[in-house]
Amino acid sequence: MKKFELINRARKILGLGEEACWEEIVQRYRELTKKSHPDKGKNTTEKIKKINWAYDILKDYYLHYPLSFRKEDVEKLDLEERLKKQFWEGDWLSGKK
């Protein structure tokens, strides 16, 4: 199975959308493990194995994905900074960019 297919399958098992931050991944993992804990009912062993597998795949991807610390890349992620540049620092009212 290709890397994308593994990651896509893992995110679907955890019920995540196409984008999620690490905090969302961990939160969803915890919710599902609580709900599917073997003490909660019968036949949850396979389900918990699947959840753990999915979490491990996403964790591995997250931990090995290169992060950029370049100013332009960090600012792309900062919505407030993007909006400031787009609307307040430019002369957008006069039509100049």
C-alpha positions in Angstrom: 0.0 0.0 0.0 1.3 3.4 -0.9 2.1 6.0 1.8 -0.9 8.3 0.8 -3.3 5.3 0.9 -2.1 4.4 4.4 -2.4 7.9 5.7 -5.8 8.4 4.1 -7.1 5.1 5.5 -5.7 6.1 9.0 -7.4 9.5 9.0 -10.7 7.9 7.9 -10.5 5.4 10.8 -10.1 8.3 13.2 -12.9 10.2 11.5 -10.7 13.2 10.5 -11.2 15.5 7.6 -8.6 16.1 5.0 -6.9 18.6 7.3 -6.2 18.3 11.0 -3.7 19.7 13.4 -1.9 17.4 15.9 -4.2 18.5 18.7 -7.2 17.4 16.7 -5.6 14.0 15.9 -4.8 13.4 19.6 -8.3 14.5 20.8 -10.0 12.2 18.3 -7.8 9.3 19.2 -8.6 9.8 22.9 -12.3 10.0 22.2 -12.3 6.8 20.2 -10.1 4.8 22.6 -12.4 5.8 25.5 -15.5 4.8 23.5 -13.9 1.5 22.3 -12.0 0.5 25.4 -12.3 -3.3 26.0 -13.8 -2.6 29.4 -16.8 -0.8 27.7 -18.1 -3.9 26.0 -17.7 -6.9 23.8 -15.8 -7.2 20.5 -13.8 -4.0 21.0 -10.4 -5.6 20.8 -10.2 -5.4 17.0 -11.6 -1.9 16.9 -9.0 -0.6 19.4 -6.3 -2.3 17.4 -7.5 -0.4 14.3 -7.6 2.9 16.2 -4.1 2.4 17.6 -2.8 1.5 14.1 -4.3 4.6 12.6 -2.9 6.8 15.3 0.5 5.3 14.9 0.5 5.9 11.1 -0.6 9.5 11.6 1.9 10.1 14.4 4.7 8.7 12.3 3.7 10.9 9.4 3.5 14.0 11.6 6.8 13.3 13.4 8.7 12.8 10.1 7.1 15.5 8.0 9.5 18.4 7.5 8.4 21.7 8.9 9.5 25.0 7.5 10.7 27.8 9.8 11.1 30.3 6.9 9.3 33.5 7.6 7.1 33.3 4.5 6.0 29.8 5.3 5.2 30.6 8.9 3.2 33.6 7.9 1.2 31.6 5.4 -0.1 29.6 8.4 -0.8 32.8 10.4 -4.3 33.9 9.2 -4.1 37.1 11.2 -0.8 38.1 9.6 -2.1 37.2 6.1 -5.1 39.3 6.5 -3.0 42.2 7.9 -0.8 42.1 4.8 -3.7 41.7 2.5 -5.9 44.5 3.8 -4.0 46.8 6.1 -0.5 47.1 4.8 -1.4 47.3 1.2 -3.2 50.3 -0.3 -6.1 48.1 -1.4 -8.7 50.8 -1.1 -7.1 52.8 -4.0 -6.7 49.6 -6.0 -2.9 49.6 -5.7 -1.3 46.3 -4.7 
